[in-house]
Amino acid sequence: MTKKIKTKYLLFSAFLFIFLFLGASFVLALEVQLPGLKENASIGDYVVFIYNFLLGAAGTLATISFAVGAVGYIMSGDNTQLASNSKDRMKGAILGVVLICSSWLILNTINTSFTQTLTITKLTPTTIPTPPPQAGVYYFSQAGCAGNSSAPNISSQSAIDPAFKGNIKSVKIVDDATSSYGVIFHADEGLFSGGICSLPITKAGCQPVNISAAAADIFQISNGIAGDGVVFYSEPYGWDTGSNAGSATIKAEDILPPDGFKKDAGDDVFKYNWDFINQPEDYKTLCKTFKDCPFGSIRIKGTYLVGLYSSGTYCQTFSVDVPNLLVQSIVASGTGLGDVYIIPTQQ
């Protein structure tokens, strides 16, 4: 091993020893109490302490460098190279001191807390509110509004999306300040013929679906009175003055949201009025109510959804005038009428 390599090895070993010794001393100092730091110092206090420590160390090194340069310059004699290097060292040391003082002055001018007491403001946790779900009717593939969910549905569907057709086990109705929704499910595709139906679902929240749904009457429930009511007639085109039909009127004030109106078709509210109607007495006796004579027509005087149900779950829904019930499957099927639902809706 040459003398030059030995010298480098010794210098490296000495530097490593000094580094480890100073590092251990620094850690030990932290375990005790660093001078200038108060007890239970904050992170800001440590940042200021380290900054001031490094600032002082840099100033000390600059002073030592200047002294070394000065000694070298004095001892340079006729050695112009050493004299030049020593002057450069002194200039660099002076520049370093100027930079150190300038950095301290700038930080202290901006904010004295940078050089004295740095206060770290704790951020207040902010909770971002979850936006409410969009109003509408949501389909679910499992009971209790679990499993796969559809997007909100806000309009009727004569054919439900294949992903949910026949596979809706529950439904969730979400209302908002301006919109309230309801739904009647149909077991067969199409909304204009009779078939197996669910009862009207008008309450917000999760509700079970007990049929294999293929179509859906989805409606927006009116906030108040939706028209002038609904009139049931004993004859087709009963509103025609030449029809001689008895009539039963369900008043608008009896059809209020959210549930609307529900009665058996044979209830007293469906008794036909025969005043000034030219019909035989036997006919009037047999045709007392809409249930007795559902072969006439329906006049929907506003925005209403009328659901006619048989004694079972067979039903048919209407949202416009029905001129002739004889050609509608709810009557033609011969199953007989049961309940009548009238729900006030918005256009």
HELIX and SHEET records of a PDB file:
HELIX    1   1 LYS A    3  GLU A   31  1                                  29    
HELIX    2   2 ILE A   43  MET A   75  1                                  33    
HELIX    3   3 THR A   80  ILE A  110  1                                  31    
HELIX    4   4 THR A  112  PHE A  114  5                                   3    
HELIX    5   5 ALA A  252  ASP A  254  5                                   3    
HELIX    6   6 ASP A  268  PHE A  270  5                                   3    
HELIX    7   7 GLU A  281  LEU A  286  1                                   6    
HELIX    8   8 LEU A  325  VAL A  327  5                                   3    
HELIX    9   9 SER A  329  ALA A  332  1                                   4    
SHEET    1   A 4 ALA A 146  SER A 149  0                                        
SHEET    2   A 4 GLY A 136  GLN A 142 -1                                        
SHEET    3   A 4 SER A 170  VAL A 174 -1                                        
SHEET    4   A 4 GLY A 205  PRO A 208 -1                                        
SHEET    1   B 2 TYR A 181  HIS A 186  0                                        
SHEET    2   B 2 ALA A 215  GLN A 220 -1                                        
SHEET    1   C 5 GLY A 195  ILE A 196  0                                        
SHEET    2   C 5 TYR A 314  PHE A 318 -1                                        
SHEET    3   C 5 TYR A 304  SER A 310 -1                                        
SHEET    4   C 5 LEU A 337  PRO A 344 -1                                        
SHEET    5   C 5 PHE A 261  ASP A 264 -1                                        
SHEET    1   D 3 SER A 247  ILE A 250  0                                        
SHEET    2   D 3 GLY A 227  TYR A 233 -1                                        
SHEET    3   D 3 SER A 297  GLY A 302 -1                                        
END                                                                             
